[in-house]
Amino acid sequence: MESPKILIMGGTKEGIEISKRLRERGFYTVVTTKTDYGSTLAERYSDVVISRESTDKTLEDIVREYNISLLIDATHPFALNASKRAIEVSRKCNIPYVRYERPRKRYEDALYVRDFQEAAKKALEIGRKNILYLGGIKNLKTVVEIIGRERVVARVLPTSVVEA
């Protein structure tokens, strides 16, 4: 009997670990990653790795081509569009969808906010000088509009990634 084929979305540390453990138990895993770098990391622990950066195949194409019987979404917690797409494809292809959620840590000295707008406003309240922004390119415009271009110092990754 052929082993069930499981699609794992995400070149995250957790996604790679999930693939590794499933393969140890005899499952066939296909891992999709957002970048070629993520694919390189996943190659050792997956039967097939597909970089979404290097293919024009849709998620549905991948599910059908590899005869996937379960989709595990281990994408980054902020990759909401990728998760929505995964849910839609799972329904359309009539396969189970499982979302892996990272354990949440709570830090005593941290301020918690709902979104980037609230974070920018809070930074203005407590910051006297420049604000270091580490949140990624997707929300940078929102933060700059609130704090001001002259006060934001942004660190973004040196890769070009289409929004998830």
C-alpha positions, 0 to 999 in steps of 0.5 A, a space after each residue: 500500500 502506498 504511503 499517504 502523500 502530505 503537502 506541508 506549506 512553509 519553509 519555516 523551521 516548524 514546517 521542516 521539522 514536521 516534514 522530518 518527523 512525518 518522513 521518519 514515520 513513513 509518510 511521503 512529504 511534499 514541502 512548498 516554500 516561499 523562497 529558494 533559500 527555504 527550499 534549500 533548507 527543506 531538501 534534506 527532510 522532504 521527498 519533494 521540495 517546491 519553491 514557489 519563487 521558482 514555479 508558476 504551479 498553483 497550490 491546486 496544481 501541486 495537490 493534484 500532481 502529487 495526489 496529496 491526501 492531507 495539507 498542513 499549513 505551517 506558514 508564517 503566522 502573518 501569511 494570512 493570504 497563503 492560509 486562506 488559499 490553502 483552506 480554499 484548495 483543501 475544500 476544492 480538492 476535498 482533502 483535510 486541512 491542518 493549521 500548525 500554530 506556533 506556541 505563543 510566548 509572553 514576555 514580561 517587559 513587552 507591550 502588546 498591540 493589536 496591529 501595526 497602526 497601534 504599534 506605530 502610535 505606541 512607538 510615538 508615545 514612548 520613543 524620543 528619537 528614531 524608531 527601529 522597524 523590523 516588521 517587514 516590507 508589507 506594513 512599512 508604509 503604514 508605520 511610516 505614515 504614522 511615525 514619519 519618514 525622518 524617524 523610521 529606521 527600517 531593516 528589511 530582508 534582502 529578498 524580493 517576495 511577492 505578498 503571500 
